[in-house]
Amino acid sequence: AVRQKSHPKKRAMKRAMKHSGLRLTLLAILLLAFGLRLFRLDYQELRGDEAFGYFFSQRSPGEIIDATIALAEPHPVASYYVQKAWLAAAGDSEFALRFGGVWWGVLAVALLYRLGRKLRFGPWPAATAAGLLALSPYAIWHAQDARMYSMSLALTTAAVLLALVALERQSWPSVLAYVLAALLALHTHYYAAYVLLALNLFVLLEAVFVPTARGRVLPWLLWQVFLLALYLPWLLRAGAI
């Protein structure tokens, strides 16, 4: 009887050790991602595209939109507003200008782990995916670039994660969180539309092959109509670009 009572305690201790080991690993991955993206952040001078974005962010909020339309700027405006607010607090040094990309890059690593878990991967495979993104030279380069690409990565990852949460919970807070993330992603980079297209294909194909998922199609389509209605004013304004 004593032996039988000790087994649950041992199992609980093992689970706790595994859990704490995973948390320490995830913390190490995030610190590694932060350090690699912060390393020599202001070593290079601003390249032309970074300077172009900087001058956009120096305009007033209304002028940012007007200049985007007048110059046929091939990117939307959300990153310029974020950069404008950040530089007002942090100054306009090269380090400060690029630090926003570092923050978004680390956030993308954390979100990728959560997305992996939501896709029902085990904790260690999900942590491996986050670790690979933390080490990715491509992701590091963009995180050290004072443009919108790192922000776009984080927001599209968040949109996919929140879409899965909304489909699962079917609650208005989760739906609004998804719509907001998707809307911000679309206002950050136009290619976010491809991610949303992939999400819609996933929902429709799942309904074809998984009968129990068919009840989610109509609510999902209504969410997309809501998202499109919010994005429509920008499409009408910038449709010529």
Disulfide bonds with the S-S distance in Angstrom:
none
